[in-house]
Amino acid sequence: MRVWGITDTGLVRKENQDAYRVDNIADYTVAVVCDGMGGTNGGRIASSIGVKVFGDEMEKVLHKGMSADQIQQAMLYSASLVNDAIRREADGNPEIRRMGTTLVAAVGWDDLAVVCNIGDSRAYRISPEGICQITKDHSLVEDMVEHGDLTPDEARRHPNRNLITRALGPDAVAQTDGFKVPWKKGDFLLLCSDGLVNTVTDQEILFEMIHNDQLDSCLDRLMTVSKGRGAPDNVTAVLLMNI
């Protein structure tokens, strides 16, 4: 497995409230991206809790020989622990009481990966055959797209595109989705916050992964494109390659 990661405050925000973490545990590569929310300090705290608690719990429970179903359950349980930890931290502190975070994570090994998400941070599988969004955004505009009220392109530019319907922290119970994803040698998994996909198209991501042979600078180039378009939000991405 090869792994790259990048995060940046962007050109408008004063604070980076994104966070990411990558671990090698047993036979697995574990990656997680969180995009915090909740005003000054709150988002940064929530995303930091997210990557720490999720990663620490996966270190405890992952072991060789687990089935995909067992790994998925471990990931969903770890996300629930993130939810509980954020709520405990926010309890009794009015300044961060409404904080929360999105989360997208992947555990990759051999020819399979397991992905989970809550909120609008995304996971993509990328191969020479194309780019496929694995996760579904839990957001107002995604609901509008599903109901036929917006096209996907309109959703990218909609003024309410940052309004999410699920996150870790605000609700007592975390509703996190899980996915099993076949991937073969040479395929990629991309985990990213919405700051990337709101400024860079899927086809541009695909081109950089598949048609540019300088993989070590791939995320840097995507960041340059995002900043060239104003980068109004924090931008974070983790790229995994199955080798």
Secondary structure, 3 states (H helix, E strand, C coil): CEEEEEEECCCCCCCCCEEEEEEEECCEEEEEEEEEECCCCHHHHHHHHHHHHHHHHHHHHCCCCCCHHHHHHHHHHHHHHHHHHHHHHHCCCHHHCCCEECEEEEEEECCEEEEEEECCCEEEEEECCEEEECCCCCEHHHHHHHCCCCCHHHHHHCCCCCCECCCECCCCCCCCEEEEEECCCCCEEEEECHHHHCCCCHHHHHHHHHCCCCHHHHHHHHHHHHHHCCCCCCEEEEEEECC
